[in-house]
């Protein structure tokens, strides 16, 4: 009887420990409310990839424009357009365009169009460290994937508590790779050109176009 009682206590303990931290939930709710009030966004960011075991350390700046499931990403010399159905990766250096469907591109860890709201499901949410960074007061929230098969060990989302904007996102992979996204600025509700998320094949007549 004591054996079954011990198992029962352990199960209850695990259930309690797996609950979201209410402080983290409230803070993310403020972030979500601000995001939901806007219809479009422009984000300037710096991307860093680190893996000390493999000697990897890369930095790059980028910009992404988002409206619904549509986005326009300029990053590492590549322009990527998503019209909510297909993704068009334009590589000027090679004069080629690669077209893939969104379904085929599901292996991305966090899609550009989901950058501001990916955390809303599929994660255990915990309160983490506080940091003052260049006159910014940043509160971190730890996100642990509910899916044990995920390649992500955990994420740390840094939130600027003065304006409830996402300031930094750190992804720790199970292979010890660290990906850091520093958000330099977020502009809410910028006005975009009507055709900015439409790929026009006529603009790339000399390019090799491959459809996956």
N, C-alpha and C positions, 0 to 999 in steps of 0.2 A: 504493500500500500504506500509506503514511504517513497518507493521508486517512482510510482505514477504521480504522486504529489509533487515530487521534485521536477519531473518533466513538465507538469502543468505550470508550475511557477516559472520555469525557464521560458516557456512559450509566451506566457503573459508578459514577462519582462521584455522579451524581444519585440512584442507588439507595441508596448509602451515606448520603447527606445526608437522605434521606426516611425514615430509620429513627427509631422512637420513642427518646426519651432514657430510659435504664433507671432513672435517678433519679426521673423523673416517673412512670414506670410503677409503681415500688415505692410511691411516695407515694399514688397513686391507688388502688393495691391496698389500702392501709390504710383509705382512705376507704370503698371498696367493701365491705370486710369488716364494717365497723361498720354500714353501711346494710343489708347483707344479714341481719344478726343481728336487725334490728327488723322488725316487721310493719306498723307504722303510724308516722306522723310528724305533728307540728304545727310549722309554720314561720312565724315572724313576720319580715317583711322590709320594706325600704324600696326603692322603685323610682324610678329617675331616668332620664329620656330627654333626650339632648342632641344638638343639631345646630347648631353655630355658624354654618354657612353659611345656614341657614334661620331662625336666631334662635329655635330651640326649646329650652326648658329647663323640664321638668316634673318634679315630685316627688309621690309618693304612697306611703302606707303600706298594707300588706296582710297578710292571714293566709291560709294554706292548710293544710287537713287532708288527708292522703293515706293511702290504704290500698289497696295493689295498684294497679289502673288507675282506681280511684275517687278522686274528690277533691271538696272543697268549698272554693271560693275566694271570699273577700270582698275586693274591690279596686275602688277608685275609684267607690264607690256601687253597684256591681253585684255580685250574688251569683251564682255559677256552680256548678252541681252536675253532676258527671259520674258516671254509674252504670256505666261501662265500655262502654256501648253508645251512649248519647246524651248530649249536653251541653245543659243547661238554663240559659240566661242570663236572670236575673231582674233587671229594671230597675224598681225602685219609683218612681223619679221619673216615668217614662212609663207606669207600670202596665201593663207588657207582659212577656211571656215569649217568648223565641226558642228553639226547639228544633232542634238540628242533630245529625246523626250524627257519630261520631268520624271516619269516613272523609272527610266533607265538611270537617272542621276540621283536616286534615293540614297546612295551610299555616302553622300556628303554628311559630315558630322552636324554642321549647322548651316543651313542654306542662307544666303544673303537676305532673301525675302522673309525669313523667320528669325532674323538676328535680334529683333526687339521683342519677340514673344515666344521663342522656342521653349522657355522654361515653364510654361503653364501646365504642362502635363508630362508625366513620365519621370519625375524626379522626387526624391526625398529632399526637403528643404530645411537647412540648418543655419543657425546664426554663427558667424565666424568673426574674423579679426577686424579691427578698426584701424584706419591708416590716414594720416595727414599727408597729402601729396601735392606739393606746389600750391599751397593755400586752399586746396580742396579737402573736404572731410569725406572720406570714402569708407562706407560700411560694406563689408563683404558678406555675401550669402553663399553657403556651400550647397551645391547641387549634386546629389548622388543618383546616377541612373537607376531606375527601378528594374530595368532589364539587365540581368546578370551577364548576358552575352555581349553587352555593349563593349566597344573598344575603349570607351572612356572610363577612367577610374573615377574621376570627379571633376567638377568645374567650380571655379570661384568667380562670382559676379560681383564686381565692385560698383556700388551705387553712390553717386554724389548726393548726399543727404540735404544739400542746400537747395537743389532743384529737382531731385528725384529722377535724374538722368542716369543711364548706364554709362559708366566711365571706363570700365576695364572688364575684360573677360579672359580668364585663364583656364585653359583646358589641360588636364593632366591625363595622358593616355596610359593604358596598362603596360605599354612598351616603354614607359618612362619619358616619352616625348612631351614637351611642354609647348603649348601654343598660346601666345599672348596677343590679345587684341586690345590696343589702347585707343579709345574713342577720343579723338581730338576735338570733334564738334558734332552736334546733332542740330539740324534745322528742321523744325516741324512745319508742315504744310507749305513747302516751296511749290511754286507754279512750274510745271514741266510743259514742254512742247507736246502737242497731241500725239505725234508719231514717234516719240522718243523710245518707246518700248516695242517698236515694230522693226523687224529686220527687213531691209530692202536689198534684195539680191542684185539689183541693178547697180548698186554702189560698189559691188565687189566682182565686176565682170572678169577681171584678170586673176581672181583668186581661185584656188582649187577648193571646191565645196564637197564635203563628205557628210553623208547622212548615215548615222549609226542605226 
